[in-house]
Amino acid sequence: MTGNRRLPRVAASALALVALVSSAHAQGTVQERVAALKRTLAENAAAQRKYTWIETTQVELNDEVKSTSAASCKYAAGSAKPVCTPVGAPPAPPKVRGPLRKAIAKGKIEDLKAYMDSVKTLIAKYVPPQQELIQKAQGRGDVAVAPNPSNGTVKVTVSNYLQRGDAVAVIMRQANNSLAKVDVSTWLNDPSAAVSLTVDMVTLPNGVTFPEKKVLRADAKGIVVIITSSNFAQAVEQ
């Protein structure tokens, strides 16, 4: 009888040990992947500063293309963000007849521009992800790691990254920790005003990774902005 009573206790102890080991392994995986992500972000940001590229921006409102423009982009000395200079002819403003219609159209355009400026300011805090905010989220237990053996990637998801209910998901290639995709889900002013950003990355022959296509959606206003980058070239030192 004594031996039989000890069996459940031994089994329970074994299960507890397995759970403890699994928890420690999972924690180690999160720490390792977060460390790899932060290292990749830092190294890639430094490498990107040596390049120039062309950005083509298309703005849609309620599924209708409103404008398309192009700009030449590069990093200037001391600048944290790339500096983009328009190329080609500026898009022609839409024709509106009548002073009242013109005033209404101008007011709507100014409102949308102000809104999109706020959206851009918000999104700039997410891309690229900031190492300090990732570290804080890790300390709160808001970082999850999900490997995908089928395509050799791992997703690092940071919840409550900047504000409650938002999330940044970074997909990395396990072989070399290069960035494959970034998804941002957040909101502006009100949680019901969803804002999302999807960034598809491209890896150049020398291993430097750049955003190839960005799709920004502001559902509250029916706005979609698609930014495509191309013609990557190493900048000529001056």
Number of C-alpha atoms within 10 A of each C-alpha: 5 6 7 8 9 11 11 11 11 11 11 12 12 12 12 12 12 12 12 12 12 12 12 12 12 14 15 12 15 19 16 12 21 22 14 16 22 17 14 18 18 13 12 17 16 11 14 18 18 15 18 21 17 21 24 17 19 17 17 17 15 11 10 11 13 13 16 16 16 21 17 18 19 23 17 13 8 6 10 10 12 16 13 17 12 14 13 8 8 11 11 8 8 9 7 13 8 7 9 10 11 13 12 12 15 13 12 12 12 12 12 15 12 12 15 16 12 14 19 12 11 16 20 12 13 20 14 13 20 14 16 10 16 24 19 14 19 18 10 11 13 16 24 19 21 13 15 13 9 6 9 11 20 21 20 21 23 26 22 18 26 17 12 11 12 18 21 23 20 20 24 23 17 18 9 11 17 22 25 20 20 24 19 23 19 25 22 17 9 8 13 11 13 17 22 20 21 18 21 17 19 19 14 11 7 6 12 17 20 23 20 17 20 20 17 21 20 21 15 12 15 12 19 21 20 18 21 18 21 16 11 17 13 14 14 8 5 3
